[in-house]
Amino acid sequence: MATLHIKCISVFFYFTLLDERLAMEATARVVRKIKKRIQSNKEDAKDIEKLIVFFCHQVRLKLTGKKKYLWAKSGIESGWTLHPDVDIGSWREFLAESDGEVVEAVVFSKILNFKDQPISQGLGITIGTLRYRLGNGIRLLGLVAQPGLVRI
Amino acid sequence: MSPRRQLSEFLCREMLYDFATGELDDSRKTAVEESIKEFPDLEDELEALKNGIVYLKLLSQTEVSEPLINQVQEETGIVAYFKKLQTLPTWARWTIEALVVASVVFIGIRFIPTDFWMKDVSQFDVATVQLGKGQAEIPISDEVSEVEKMIQKDEEALPKEGVIVEATPAPVKKSEEVISKDESVASNKTTLEAKDPPSAVPVRGYVYRMYMFLSNVDEVTPVIAKKIRELGGKKAGEVRLGWRKEDGSYFHFTLPEEKYSEITSFVSQYGDVRISKDEHKRIMPRGINRFILWIEETNPNLRKKNDESGN
């Protein structure tokens, strides 16, 4: 698998789980699954984004609600570097208030910049549903990121 | 020219995202712009959408370090499976370890032979004494096993209750017939007294086994039998003292404890004697020893036919 794909998977889990140890474990798990799928069916390598979305969604469901580790057991420094102007608190609040499916759609579309087609195929939803979730998610995120605005 | 569409607040709100990302056609775009002017709340929502898009653009600039990617790639091998175990809760790890240990123990017990674990302690040699002229090891012939069969048969004829509470040493001179009567009285006593709880019962029974190899068994047999009787011995089984078999003589008798040295020194004057004290389920009363003496005929010409009756 290409390094870019591994980066995408790791960023997805970082923002959906907000736990570095879990994110690394989940990333490794997804990479194993994708490699196994590609080995069994080489045709699937053409739709790598769809595979990423599909397996990331599966693994996220399994790991959601898992007890988060309070400290990093791997002993390495944080492998993710955020933009200096980013306030991660807003994202935490968004994560707490939103549905997991909405967060997934936002991360795939706006953070990882995947196209709508592979996202909808990977999640098993229509493009209309995807855009509906995106609209609601970004609106909520915008409200959280700019406190003072009245929520509707 | 088509009439301008008037959008409701709900419809306008649903189209706000497409409006913010510039994916609406011109007519819809105009309609939304006009609806926003009509519904001020929609302007706040549009503002929130734009803020969210800007925030997400910053998040999309998140960088991932190379060491992390390398670590993920390494962990996708077999090592990852073992490392996964470390992330399990403590109770799960202990359960897995316990199951592994239990499986190993089960396989070990199942496939390793029983002899490896347990030794047969039913017959052990407590003391082995060799008396007589020579100190050389006397080879025991295979015929000894027949003696074991004889003894077993002899034992089976006796009452099953081997616990005798009272020690009743017999008078020194008594005929064989009288001895048999006493035996039957003793056996009745045994049946009656077995019901009462014994006051002092030895935990384990034993028997003294003596082996001799002589060439003049016929001459020695009656002498030894007479001596046994003189010392107060009685037959302990159904066969008579000195039961002559094809290849030797068999003595199964009881003797008071204090006569042990006398009988052993007496028989040793005829040849080498091998004595062993073996555990036996039959328990004798205190002060009484049980002996099984087998004298094997070494002269093949003098070996006789088997005396089936034993009398």
Interface residues (C-beta under 8 A of the other chain):
Chain A: T3 I6 K7 S10 V11 Y14 F15 R21 M24 E25 T27 A28 V31 R32 K35 K73 S74 I76 E77 G79 W80 T81 L82 H83 D85 V86 S90 W91 V106 K110 I111 L112 N113 R131 Y132 L134 G135 G137 I138 R139 L140 L141 G142 L143 A145 Q146 L149 V150 I152
Chain B: E14 L16 Y17 D18 D41 D44 E45 E47 A48 L49 K50 N51 G52 I53 Y55 L56 K57 L58 L59 S60 Q61 T62 E63 V64 S65 P67 L68 I69 Q71 V72 Q73 E75 T76 A80 K84 Q86 T87
